[in-house]
Amino acid sequence: MVIADSYTRGMTMKLGPKGQVVIPKQIRDRLGLEPGDRVTVEQAGDAVRVARAAMAGDLRGALPPSDLDPLEILRKERSRDRAREDRRA
């Protein structure tokens, strides 16, 4: 929808007393943003970029599956640390 894109791209918003800006509904709907969602705000040159914040659930599956047990990895690391400490003593 070209009309909506040009309308939201050129929209001028008023900055509120606490620095707040309302994200237009058309943009919120397209991005699936809902009240309570977290966003990141960063400076991009002389502009401000607002993006959906990555949540822990969004990261699920980001790493390849592993057969290693995280608890066993920690136990082995701790065992190596203890051995290193014993050698120093």
MIKOLSE-995400 format. One record per residue: residue in three letters; x, y, z of N, C-alpha, C in turn; residue number from 0. Coordinates in Angstrom, 2 decimals, m for minus. Layout:
BEGIN
<type ALA	nxx X	nyy Y	nzz Z	caxx X	cayy Y	cazz Z	cxx X	cyy Y	czz Z	seq NUM>
...
END
This chain:
BEGIN
<type MET	nxx 0.85	nyy m1.17	nzz 0.00	caxx 0.00	cayy 0.00	cazz 0.00	cxx 0.90	cyy 1.24	czz 0.00	seq 0>
<type VAL	nxx 1.08	nyy 1.85	nzz m1.13	caxx 1.99	cayy 2.98	cazz m1.28	cxx 1.49	cyy 4.20	czz m0.53	seq 1>
<type ILE	nxx 0.20	nyy 4.43	nzz m0.49	caxx m0.34	cayy 5.62	cazz 0.19	cxx 0.02	cyy 5.59	czz 1.67	seq 2>
<type ALA	nxx m0.16	nyy 4.44	nzz 2.33	caxx 0.16	cayy 4.34	cazz 3.76	cxx 1.65	cyy 4.54	czz 4.01	seq 3>
<type ASP	nxx 2.50	nyy 3.99	nzz 3.11	caxx 3.94	cayy 4.13	cazz 3.29	cxx 4.35	cyy 5.59	czz 3.22	seq 4>
<type SER	nxx 3.89	nyy 6.32	nzz 2.23	caxx 4.28	cayy 7.72	cazz 2.13	cxx 3.66	cyy 8.54	czz 3.25	seq 5>
<type TYR	nxx 2.47	nyy 8.17	nzz 3.69	caxx 1.81	cayy 8.90	cazz 4.77	cxx 2.59	cyy 8.76	czz 6.07	seq 6>
<type THR	nxx 2.99	nyy 7.51	nzz 6.42	caxx 3.70	cayy 7.30	cazz 7.69	cxx 5.14	cyy 7.76	czz 7.61	seq 7>
<type ARG	nxx 5.75	nyy 7.72	nzz 6.44	caxx 7.14	cayy 8.13	cazz 6.31	cxx 7.28	cyy 9.64	czz 6.52	seq 8>
<type GLY	nxx 6.31	nyy 10.42	nzz 6.03	caxx 6.41	cayy 11.86	cazz 6.13	cxx 5.66	cyy 12.46	czz 7.30	seq 9>
<type MET	nxx 5.19	nyy 11.64	nzz 8.21	caxx 4.38	cayy 12.12	cazz 9.32	cxx 5.24	cyy 12.87	czz 10.33	seq 10>
<type THR	nxx 4.77	nyy 14.02	nzz 10.77	caxx 5.46	cayy 14.80	cazz 11.79	cxx 4.75	cyy 14.59	czz 13.12	seq 11>
<type MET	nxx 5.51	nyy 14.24	nzz 14.14	caxx 4.95	cayy 13.98	cazz 15.46	cxx 5.46	cyy 15.05	czz 16.42	seq 12>
<type LYS	nxx 4.69	nyy 15.29	nzz 17.48	caxx 5.10	cayy 16.24	cazz 18.50	cxx 5.69	cyy 15.47	czz 19.68	seq 13>
<type LEU	nxx 6.86	nyy 15.90	nzz 20.13	caxx 7.53	cayy 15.29	cazz 21.27	cxx 6.83	cyy 15.72	czz 22.55	seq 14>
<type GLY	nxx 6.44	nyy 14.76	nzz 23.37	caxx 5.74	cayy 15.06	cazz 24.61	cxx 6.69	cyy 15.58	czz 25.68	seq 15>
<type PRO	nxx 6.16	nyy 16.04	nzz 26.82	caxx 6.98	cayy 16.63	cazz 27.88	cxx 8.02	cyy 15.67	czz 28.47	seq 16>
<type LYS	nxx 7.77	nyy 14.36	nzz 28.37	caxx 8.72	cayy 13.38	cazz 28.89	cxx 9.56	cyy 12.76	czz 27.77	seq 17>
<type GLY	nxx 9.55	nyy 13.38	nzz 26.59	caxx 10.31	cayy 12.87	cazz 25.46	cxx 9.62	cyy 11.73	czz 24.74	seq 18>
<type GLN	nxx 8.34	nyy 11.57	nzz 24.95	caxx 7.60	cayy 10.46	cazz 24.35	cxx 7.08	cyy 10.82	czz 22.97	seq 19>
<type VAL	nxx 7.07	nyy 9.81	nzz 22.09	caxx 6.51	cayy 9.95	cazz 20.75	cxx 5.60	cyy 8.75	czz 20.53	seq 20>
<type VAL	nxx 4.45	nyy 8.97	nzz 19.92	caxx 3.53	cayy 7.88	cazz 19.62	cxx 3.92	cyy 7.28	czz 18.27	seq 21>
<type ILE	nxx 4.08	nyy 5.95	nzz 18.25	caxx 4.34	cayy 5.25	cazz 16.99	cxx 2.99	cyy 5.09	czz 16.30	seq 22>
<type PRO	nxx 2.86	nyy 5.59	nzz 15.06	caxx 1.56	cayy 5.52	cazz 14.37	cxx 1.03	cyy 4.09	czz 14.30	seq 23>
<type LYS	nxx m0.29	nyy 3.96	nzz 14.41	caxx m0.95	cayy 2.66	cazz 14.45	cxx m0.62	cyy 1.82	czz 13.23	seq 24>
<type GLN	nxx m0.56	nyy 2.42	nzz 12.05	caxx m0.25	cayy 1.64	cazz 10.84	cxx 1.11	cyy 0.96	czz 10.97	seq 25>
<type ILE	nxx 2.09	nyy 1.65	nzz 11.54	caxx 3.43	cayy 1.08	cazz 11.71	cxx 3.40	cyy 0.01	czz 12.79	seq 26>
<type ARG	nxx 2.72	nyy 0.30	nzz 13.91	caxx 2.61	cayy m0.70	cazz 14.99	cxx 1.97	cyy m1.97	czz 14.48	seq 27>
<type ASP	nxx 0.92	nyy m1.82	nzz 13.68	caxx 0.22	cayy m2.99	cazz 13.15	cxx 1.13	cyy m3.79	czz 12.22	seq 28>
<type ARG	nxx 1.86	nyy m3.11	nzz 11.34	caxx 2.74	cayy m3.80	cazz 10.40	cxx 3.86	cyy m4.54	czz 11.12	seq 29>
<type LEU	nxx 4.36	nyy m3.96	nzz 12.23	caxx 5.45	cayy m4.58	cazz 12.98	cxx 4.96	cyy m5.52	czz 14.07	seq 30>
<type GLY	nxx 3.65	nyy m5.55	nzz 14.28	caxx 3.10	cayy m6.42	cazz 15.31	cxx 3.42	cyy m5.94	czz 16.71	seq 31>
<type LEU	nxx 3.61	nyy m4.63	nzz 16.87	caxx 3.90	cayy m4.07	cazz 18.20	cxx 2.60	cyy m3.86	czz 18.97	seq 32>
<type GLU	nxx 2.63	nyy m4.26	nzz 20.23	caxx 1.45	cayy m4.13	cazz 21.08	cxx 1.85	cyy m3.44	czz 22.38	seq 33>
<type PRO	nxx 0.88	nyy m2.87	nzz 23.11	caxx 1.20	cayy m2.23	cazz 24.38	cxx 1.96	cyy m3.19	czz 25.29	seq 34>
<type GLY	nxx 3.02	nyy m2.70	nzz 25.90	caxx 3.84	cayy m3.51	cazz 26.78	cxx 5.05	cyy m4.14	czz 26.10	seq 35>
<type ASP	nxx 5.07	nyy m4.17	nzz 24.76	caxx 6.24	cayy m4.70	cazz 24.05	cxx 7.44	cyy m3.81	czz 24.30	seq 36>
<type ARG	nxx 8.61	nyy m4.40	nzz 24.29	caxx 9.85	cayy m3.65	cazz 24.50	cxx 10.45	cyy m3.30	czz 23.15	seq 37>
<type VAL	nxx 11.01	nyy m2.09	nzz 23.08	caxx 11.70	cayy m1.63	cazz 21.88	cxx 13.06	cyy m1.07	czz 22.27	seq 38>
<type THR	nxx 13.97	nyy m1.05	nzz 21.32	caxx 15.26	cayy m0.40	cazz 21.53	cxx 15.22	cyy 0.93	czz 20.79	seq 39>
<type VAL	nxx 15.93	nyy 1.91	nzz 21.34	caxx 16.01	cayy 3.23	cazz 20.74	cxx 17.47	cyy 3.58	czz 20.60	seq 40>
<type GLU	nxx 17.90	nyy 3.93	nzz 19.40	caxx 19.31	cayy 4.27	cazz 19.20	cxx 19.43	cyy 5.42	czz 18.21	seq 41>
<type GLN	nxx 20.52	nyy 6.14	nzz 18.35	caxx 20.80	cayy 7.23	cazz 17.44	cxx 21.43	cyy 6.67	czz 16.18	seq 42>
<type ALA	nxx 20.96	nyy 7.13	nzz 15.03	caxx 21.51	cayy 6.71	cazz 13.73	cxx 21.82	cyy 7.99	czz 12.96	seq 43>
<type GLY	nxx 23.02	nyy 8.53	nzz 13.20	caxx 23.38	cayy 9.81	cazz 12.59	cxx 22.54	cyy 10.90	czz 13.23	seq 44>
<type ASP	nxx 21.78	nyy 11.62	nzz 12.40	caxx 20.91	cayy 12.67	cazz 12.95	cxx 19.46	cyy 12.18	czz 13.06	seq 45>
<type ALA	nxx 19.27	nyy 10.86	nzz 13.05	caxx 17.94	cayy 10.27	cazz 13.16	cxx 17.88	cyy 9.38	czz 14.40	seq 46>
<type VAL	nxx 16.68	nyy 8.96	nzz 14.74	caxx 16.46	cayy 8.05	cazz 15.85	cxx 15.84	cyy 6.78	czz 15.28	seq 47>
<type ARG	nxx 16.38	nyy 5.64	nzz 15.66	caxx 15.88	cayy 4.35	cazz 15.17	cxx 15.21	cyy 3.62	czz 16.33	seq 48>
<type VAL	nxx 13.98	nyy 3.19	nzz 16.12	caxx 13.22	cayy 2.41	cazz 17.10	cxx 13.00	cyy 1.04	czz 16.50	seq 49>
<type ALA	nxx 13.34	nyy m0.01	nzz 17.25	caxx 13.19	cayy m1.38	cazz 16.75	cxx 12.69	cyy m2.28	czz 17.87	seq 50>
<type ARG	nxx 12.04	nyy m3.35	nzz 17.48	caxx 11.58	cayy m4.33	cazz 18.46	cxx 12.80	cyy m4.90	czz 19.19	seq 51>
<type ALA	nxx 12.73	nyy m4.98	nzz 20.52	caxx 13.83	cayy m5.54	cazz 21.31	cxx 13.79	cyy m7.05	czz 21.22	seq 52>
<type ALA	nxx 14.96	nyy m7.66	nzz 21.09	caxx 15.04	cayy m9.13	cazz 21.09	cxx 14.79	cyy m9.62	czz 22.50	seq 53>
<type MET	nxx 13.87	nyy m10.53	nzz 22.64	caxx 13.56	cayy m11.10	cazz 23.95	cxx 14.18	cyy m12.49	czz 24.01	seq 54>
<type ALA	nxx 14.35	nyy m13.01	nzz 25.21	caxx 14.97	cayy m14.32	cazz 25.39	cxx 14.26	cyy m15.38	czz 24.57	seq 55>
<type GLY	nxx 12.95	nyy m15.36	nzz 24.52	caxx 12.20	cayy m16.33	cazz 23.74	cxx 12.49	cyy m16.23	czz 22.25	seq 56>
<type ASP	nxx 12.79	nyy m15.01	nzz 21.78	caxx 13.11	cayy m14.81	cazz 20.37	cxx 14.43	cyy m15.47	czz 20.01	seq 57>
<type LEU	nxx 15.30	nyy m15.70	nzz 20.98	caxx 16.61	cayy m16.26	cazz 20.73	cxx 16.60	cyy m17.79	czz 20.71	seq 58>
<type ARG	nxx 15.51	nyy m18.38	nzz 21.14	caxx 15.43	cayy m19.85	cazz 21.18	cxx 15.66	cyy m20.39	czz 19.78	seq 59>
<type GLY	nxx 16.59	nyy m21.34	nzz 19.68	caxx 16.90	cayy m21.94	cazz 18.39	cxx 17.96	cyy m21.18	czz 17.61	seq 60>
<type ALA	nxx 18.48	nyy m20.10	nzz 18.17	caxx 19.48	cayy m19.30	cazz 17.46	cxx 20.82	cyy m20.03	czz 17.39	seq 61>
<type LEU	nxx 21.10	nyy m20.89	nzz 18.35	caxx 22.34	cayy m21.66	cazz 18.36	cxx 22.05	cyy m23.08	czz 17.89	seq 62>
<type PRO	nxx 23.05	nyy m23.71	nzz 17.27	caxx 22.82	cayy m25.09	cazz 16.84	cxx 22.61	cyy m26.01	czz 18.05	seq 63>
<type PRO	nxx 21.81	nyy m27.06	nzz 17.88	caxx 21.59	cayy m27.98	cazz 19.00	cxx 22.90	cyy m28.64	czz 19.42	seq 64>
<type SER	nxx 22.98	nyy m28.99	nzz 20.70	caxx 24.20	cayy m29.60	cazz 21.23	cxx 23.83	cyy m30.78	czz 22.11	seq 65>
<type ASP	nxx 24.66	nyy m31.81	nzz 22.04	caxx 24.46	cayy m32.98	cazz 22.89	cxx 25.08	cyy m32.77	czz 24.26	seq 66>
<type LEU	nxx 25.81	nyy m31.67	nzz 24.44	caxx 26.50	cayy m31.41	cazz 25.69	cxx 25.52	cyy m30.94	czz 26.75	seq 67>
<type ASP	nxx 25.68	nyy m31.46	nzz 27.95	caxx 24.85	cayy m31.06	cazz 29.09	cxx 25.50	cyy m29.84	czz 29.72	seq 68>
<type PRO	nxx 24.80	nyy m28.70	nzz 29.74	caxx 25.39	cayy m27.47	cazz 30.30	cxx 25.88	cyy m27.65	czz 31.74	seq 69>
<type LEU	nxx 25.16	nyy m28.41	nzz 32.55	caxx 25.57	cayy m28.64	cazz 33.93	cxx 26.87	cyy m29.44	czz 33.98	seq 70>
<type GLU	nxx 27.00	nyy m30.43	nzz 33.10	caxx 28.23	cayy m31.22	cazz 33.07	cxx 29.41	cyy m30.36	czz 32.62	seq 71>
<type ILE	nxx 29.19	nyy m29.46	nzz 31.69	caxx 30.25	cayy m28.55	cazz 31.25	cxx 30.72	cyy m27.70	czz 32.43	seq 72>
<type LEU	nxx 29.79	nyy m27.17	nzz 33.21	caxx 30.16	cayy m26.37	cazz 34.38	cxx 30.92	cyy m27.19	czz 35.41	seq 73>
<type ARG	nxx 30.50	nyy m28.43	nzz 35.62	caxx 31.19	cayy m29.30	cazz 36.58	cxx 32.64	cyy m29.54	czz 36.15	seq 74>
<type LYS	nxx 32.85	nyy m29.80	nzz 34.85	caxx 34.20	cayy m30.03	cazz 34.35	cxx 35.06	cyy m28.77	czz 34.48	seq 75>
<type GLU	nxx 34.47	nyy m27.61	nzz 34.17	caxx 35.23	cayy m26.36	cazz 34.31	cxx 35.61	cyy m26.13	czz 35.76	seq 76>
<type ARG	nxx 34.68	nyy m26.38	nzz 36.67	caxx 34.96	cayy m26.18	cazz 38.10	cxx 36.04	cyy m27.16	czz 38.58	seq 77>
<type SER	nxx 35.99	nyy m28.38	nzz 38.08	caxx 37.00	cayy m29.38	cazz 38.43	cxx 38.38	cyy m28.93	czz 37.95	seq 78>
<type ARG	nxx 38.47	nyy m28.41	nzz 36.74	caxx 39.75	cayy m27.89	cazz 36.23	cxx 40.23	cyy m26.70	czz 37.06	seq 79>
<type ASP	nxx 39.28	nyy m25.83	nzz 37.45	caxx 39.65	cayy m24.67	cazz 38.29	cxx 40.20	cyy m25.14	czz 39.64	seq 80>
<type ARG	nxx 39.56	nyy m26.15	nzz 40.24	caxx 40.04	cayy m26.66	cazz 41.54	cxx 41.43	cyy m27.26	czz 41.40	seq 81>
<type ALA	nxx 41.64	nyy m28.01	nzz 40.33	caxx 42.96	cayy m28.62	cazz 40.10	cxx 44.02	cyy m27.54	czz 39.95	seq 82>
<type ARG	nxx 43.70	nyy m26.49	nzz 39.22	caxx 44.63	cayy m25.37	cazz 39.03	cxx 44.94	cyy m24.69	czz 40.37	seq 83>
<type GLU	nxx 43.91	nyy m24.50	nzz 41.20	caxx 44.09	cayy m23.89	cazz 42.52	cxx 44.95	cyy m24.78	czz 43.42	seq 84>
<type ASP	nxx 44.74	nyy m26.10	nzz 43.35	caxx 45.52	cayy m27.03	cazz 44.17	cxx 47.00	cyy m27.00	czz 43.77	seq 85>
<type ARG	nxx 47.28	nyy m26.88	nzz 42.49	caxx 48.68	cayy m26.83	cazz 42.03	cxx 49.38	cyy m25.57	czz 42.54	seq 86>
<type ARG	nxx 48.65	nyy m24.47	nzz 42.68	caxx 49.22	cayy m23.22	cazz 43.18	cxx 49.54	cyy m23.29	czz 44.67	seq 87>
<type ALA	nxx 48.76	nyy m24.05	nzz 45.38	caxx 48.91	cayy m24.11	cazz 46.85	cxx 50.09	cyy m24.90	czz 47.29	seq 88>
END
